[in-house]
C-alpha cells in the first residue's frame, strides 16, 4: 500500500532537485553576457602591471588573459644531498635525466603544460588551454603518476633515491604575452606562489594540496588534512595530503588504476563544460524565430531526462548519455529546420570525440537524438525516456503558452495555415500520443487528457485564443 506513495515522493524530490538545477543553469546563462565586460575590466587593470607592453596597443590588451581556475603543480626533486654517499653517483644522475623525461611524458599525456624548470624545481599547470572543471583532477593524477615513476628509480641498496616533494593549488592565473622578440605567454599570480609554498611544506615523497584543490578532487581521491598554511591576505589555508584514488574509484587489486565508476564521474564533470559551451552556442546561433525550439526547450528536456531517468532506475552512465542527447537534440536547428535531428548528431559526434567519449557512447547519444523524430517510436527504455522528455509539455500545466509558442514558430515557417487548423492538428497528434515510461504516465497523463478535452471544446466552440 505504501509503495506507490514512496515512488511519488521520490519523483517529487527529484523534481525539486532538478528545479534547483534548472534555476542555477538559467542564472549561469544570464552571466554569459557579463563575461566580456569582466574580461575587459581585468585586462585594463592588468596593463598597469605589464610595463613591457605597449599600453596603447589594442592587440596587446586583447591578448592579456586572467584565467580563473588553473591548477598549479610544484615539484621539487630531493636526493642531491645524498649523492656524495654513493660510490658511483654518476649512475643516479643519469637516472635523474630519465626521471625528468618521464615526468615530461606524463604531463604531456594529460595535456598539462610545463611552465618552468629551475634546478631541481619544476612548475606544471593544467587548465591553460581552456578553463574546465576537470583540470584539478587531471593534475593530481599527473602528480600521482610522477610519484610512481620516481618510486621505480632505486639506489644500489634498493632504496628509492630521488624523492619528489609536491604541492598543488587551484586558483586564478594571469597570462601576459611576452614581448615581440619571443613567443608565448608568461604566467604570474598568487596561485603559483601558494603552490610553491605548499610544495615546500610537504613531506618528502608526498603530495599536498590546498583546501581549494581538495574541494574539487575529494570525490575522486583519498585525502586527509595535515595542517594549515598561513597566506598573506588570505589567512590560514588548509593543507591536505593526497594518498591515492578512493577505493571505489580503483580497479580491484590495482590501486593505481581507475575503474568505470571513476570514468563516469569524471565525464559527468566534462558534461558541465560541454553544457556551458553548447548553451552559449545555441544562445547566439539559434534563429530568433524559434519560439518553441529555443534554448529554454533544450534546458527543459535536459532537466527532464535526468528526472525521469533516475525515477526509472537507469544507470549513472545512461543518465549522462541521455543528458548529452538532450543537449544536442535540437542543436541542428542552427543549420536547418528540416532534418535538424540528423544535423544534431553530426555536431554531437564532433564535439564528444574531442572530449574523449568512446565510440559506443557517442553512437548511443546519436541514436537517442534520432529517437526524437516524429512520430516517436522508441525501441528501448532510454529512447522511451528521451521521447517522453521531449514531449513532456503535452502533460504540463503550461501547455497553453508552450503550444502557442509552437504555433507561432510553425506559422513563420509556413507549416500551419490557421489557428483552427492548428487546433485540429494538435488534437489529432495528442489523441494518438502516448507516454512510454511509468514516470511520465504518473506525472503527465492526467493533465494531457485534460488538454485533449479543452481542445475538443475549443474546436467545438470555434474559440480563437
N, C-alpha and C positions, 0 to 999 in steps of 0.2 A: 504493500500500500504506500510505503514511503518512497519507493524508488523513483516514480515519476516526478515527485516534488524535489528530490535531491538532484535529479537530472536538470530540472528547470532552474534550480538555484545555481547550478554550475554554469548554465547558459547566461544567467543574469550577471554572475561575477565576471565571466569572460566579456560580456557586453560592456560592463562598467570599465573594465581594464582597457578594452580597445577604444572606448570613448576617450579615455585619458590619453592614450597613444595618438589618437586622431587629432586631439586638441594640440598636443605637442608638435605634431607634424605640421599642422596648419600654421602654428607660430613660427616654426622653422622656415617655412616657405615665405612668410612675411619678412623674415630677416634677410632674405636674399637681396632685397632691394637696397639694404643698408650697407652691404659688404663693400661695394666700390667706394662709397663715401668714407668708410672707416679706413680702407687701404690708403686712400689719398691722404687722409689725415696723418697716418703713421709715416707715410713716405716723406711728407713735408717736414715732419718733426725730426726724422732721421737725417735729413740733409744737414742739420746743424752739427751732426757728429761725423760727417763724412767730408772733411775739407778737401780731400784729394779729388773729389768730383766737381765737375762744372755745375755750379748752383743754378745757372740759367738754362741748363740743358734739360729739355723735357724728356729726351730719350733716357738720360741717366736717372731722372726722377722716377720714370715708369719701371726701371729695372730693379730699384730697391724693393726688397720684399721683407715683410715681417711674417714669418711662419709661426702659427700659434701653437702647434703641437708637434714638436720634434723630439725624438728620444736620442740622447747623447750617451755613448758608451766610452768610459775611460778605462784604459788597460795599461797597467804598469807591470813590466816583467822583472821578477826578482830572482836572484841567484848569482849575480856577478860577484857578490861578496864572498862566495864560496869557491870561486874558480881557483884561487891560489892553493886550495887544499888538494886539488887533483894532480895526478902525475902527468896527465895529458889534457890540459884544459882546452887545447885547440879542438878536440873532438866535440866538446859541448858547445863551443862557439859555432862550429859547423852545423850542429843540430839546431842551434838557435835560428840560423838562417832558414832551415827547413820549417821551423815553427812559424816564423814570420810569414813565409809563403803560404802555409796552411791557414793562418788567420785571415790573410787577404782573400784566399779562395772561399772561405766560409762566408765572409762579408759579401763578396760578390754574388754568391749563390742566392742570398736572401735580399739582394738589392740594397745593401747597406753601404754607405759611402765612407771612405776613409778621409777624414778631414785633415789630420796632421800626424806626423810621426817625428818625435824628437828624442833621440837617445833610446832609452828603454820605455818610453811613454808613447801611447798611441790614442787617438780620438777617432771614434766612428759615429755616424749619425744615420738614423732611419727616419724617413718622412720628409726628406728634402725635395724629392721629385714631385711630390703631390701629397698634401695632407690627407691622412687616413686614420682610421681607428685601430688598425692592427699594427702600426709601427712599434708600439711598446712591446707587444708580444713577439714581434719579429726580432727585435734587438736583444731581448732576454734569451730567446732561443739561440741566437748567434753567440751570445756570451757563454751559454752552457756548452755549446759545441766547441768553442775555443778552449774552455777549461778541459774538456775531454781530450782535445788534441794535445794540450800541454802535459796532461797526466800520462800520456803514452811515451813521453820522452824521459828516459831513465838514465841516471848516472851509472858508472861501472858497478857500484854497490847495489844496484837495483832500485834505488830510491828515486822518486820524482825530483828532478833537478830544477827545471825552470818553472817557477810558480807565478801565477797571474793574480794580481790584486785588481779587482774590477768594481766599477761603480756606474750606476745608470740613473739619469734624471730625465724627466719628460716635462717640457715647457716651451716657451717661445724662443725663437732664434731670429736674429737679424741677418739677412743675406744682402751684402753690399757688393755690387760689381767691382772687380778690380780695375785699375787704370788701363788705358788703351794699349799699354805695352805688354799686357798679359791677359790671358783668358780666364773665364770662370768667375767665381764669387769668393769672397772672404766671409767668414761667419763669426758672429760675436753675440754676447748676451750673458745674462746671469745663469742661464741653464747650463752653459758649458762650464762655468766656474763651479757650480753646485755639483755637477757630475764628477769633476776632478777632486773636489773635497771629499765627496762620499767614497770615491775610489781609494784615496789616500788613507781614509779612516777604516777601510775594510780590512779584515784579517787576511793574511796570506792565503792564497789558493781558495778564495771565496768571492762570491758575487753579492754586492749590496745594492739596494735600490732605494730611491727616495719614496716618501709616502705618496707623492703624486703618481709615480710609476706603479707602485704597489696597488693602488686603487684600480688601475687599468689592467692589471695582469692577474689579480688574485683568484679569478675564476679558472685560471689555467695552470698556475704554478704554486707549489708549496713554499710558503714563506713564513718567517717569524720575525717579530720586531727585536732588534738588538740594541736600540738606543735612540738618541736624538742628536741631530747635527745643528748647532747654532748658525744661523744665516742672517747676515745684516739686513735689517728692514723686513725680514720675513719671520723672525722668531725661531723657535726650535722645530726643525723638520724631522719627522720620524724616519728612521733607517730600518730597513728590513733585509734580512739575509735570505736569498733565494736558494733553496736546496735542490729543486728539480721540478718535474711535472707532477701535478696532482695524481694520486693513484688511479683515479677514474679516467684520467687522460692518457694513461700509459698502456702500451701493449703488454699483456701479462707476461712476466718473466723477462721483459726487456724495458727497464725503466727509462732508457734514453730514447725510446721510440714512441711516437704518438699514435693513438688509435683513431677509430672512426668518430667517436664522440668528440674528440679534440677538433677534428677537421670540420665537423658540422657546426660546432660552437664558433669556430674561427670564421667560417663562411657566413654565419649569422651577422657577425660584425662587418664583414665585407658587404653584405646586403645593405646595411645602413649607408655605406659610402655610395653604393650603386644607386640607392633610392634618392639620395640628395642630388646626385648627378642627373638622373633621368627626370626627376620632377622639375629641376631647374631648366632642363632642355625643353620639356613639354610646355612649361610656362611661357617660354619665349618663342617656341616654334609652332605650337598648335594654332590652326586658323582661328581667328576671333569669332567666327560664326558657328563654332562648335559649342552650342549652348548646353548640350547633354554630354557628348563625348569629350568632356574637358578634364582639367586636372582634378577637379573635385570627384568626378566619377572614378578616376584611377585610384585616388586615395580611398574612396568608399569600398571599392572592390578589394583592394589590398588589405584593408581592415577586416572585411567580411570573410575572406578566405581563411584568415587566421582564426577568427571566431568560430566558424563552422568546422574548420579543420581540427581544432583542439576538442570541440564538442563531439566530433565523430571519432576521435581517438586515433588519428593518424600519427605517424612518427614526426619527430622534430625535423628530420630531413625533408619529409613530404611538405611540412608547413613552409619551409624555406623555398622549395621549388614552386609551391602554389603562390607565394608572395611575389616571387620573381615573375611568374607568368602574369599575375595581375598587374604588375608594374609595367609590363611591355604589351599587354593585350590590346591596347588602343594606341600605342605609340606610332603605329603605322599610319595613323591619320596625318602625321606630319609629312607624309609622302603622297598618299592618295586616300580618298574616302572609300573608294571601291577596293576590295581585297586588302583592307588595312590589316587584317589578321596575318596574312602572309608577309607583308612588309614588316610587321612587328616581330615575326620570327627571325627575319634576316638581321634586324637590329639587335635582337637578343643574342643570337649566335656570335655576332662580332664582339659585343660588349662582354659577355660572360666568358668567352675564351680568353680575353685579356685579364680576367680575374681568376684564372686557374680552375674554373669549374670543369668537371670531367665531361667527356663526350656524352656519356649516358645521362648525366644530369641536364645537360643542355638540350638533348633530344626530348627529355620529359617536359621541360619548360615549353619547348616549341609545340609539343603535342597538346599541352594544356591551353596554350594560346589559340590553337586552331579549333579546340573544342568549343570556343565561344561563338563560332559561326552559327548563324540562324538557318533553320530551327535547331535548337540544342538536341544533340543525340549522344549523350555521354556513354562511355563504354566501361568505365571503372569508377571507383569511389572518388579518386582525385578529380576526374573530369566532372563528376556529379557536383562536387564542391565548387568547382570553378564555374559551372553553368548556373548553379543556384546563387552564387555571389554576384555574378554579372547581372542577373535579373532580380536581384533582391528587392529593388524598388517596387516591383509589382505588388508586394505584400506589405509595404511600409505605409506609415501614416502620412508621409509626404509624397504620396503617389501623384496627387494632382499637380503640384508645382513641377515635379520632375517630368511628368508626362507632357505638361505644357511646354517645357524646355525642349523636349524631344520633337514635339510637333513643330515648333519654331525652327529648329535645325533642319528637319526634313523638308519643310516648306521652302527654305532658302536653297536647298539642293534639288528642288523640283521633284521630290519623291512622294509628295502627297498633294492633292488638289485643294481640298477644303477641310474645314473643321468637321463637317458632317461625315465626310469620307474618312477622316482620321479617327473619329469615334467608332465608326463601324469596323475599321481596320484593327483598332485596339481591342474591341470586344471579341473579334474573331481570334486574335492572337492570344489574349488572356484566357479565353474559353478553352483553347487547346493546350495551353501551357500547363506544365506540372512541375512541382518541386520534387527533387530526387532524393535528397537527404532527409533523415528523420528530424534533424535540427531545423532545417528550413520549413518543413511541414508544420512543426510545432510553433515556430515563431511567426510565419508569414501566411500560411494558407487561409486562416480565418479572415484576415484583412483583405486578402486577394479576392475572396468570394464576395466580400462587401463592395469592392471596386467593380466587380462584374455587375452586381445589382445596380450600382449607381450609374454605370454606363448604359445599361438597358433602359433605365429611367430617362437619362439624358437624351438618348436616341428617340425614345417614345414621345417625349415632350418637345423635341426639336430645340433644346436649350443650346444657346451659343455661349460658351464660357470665355 
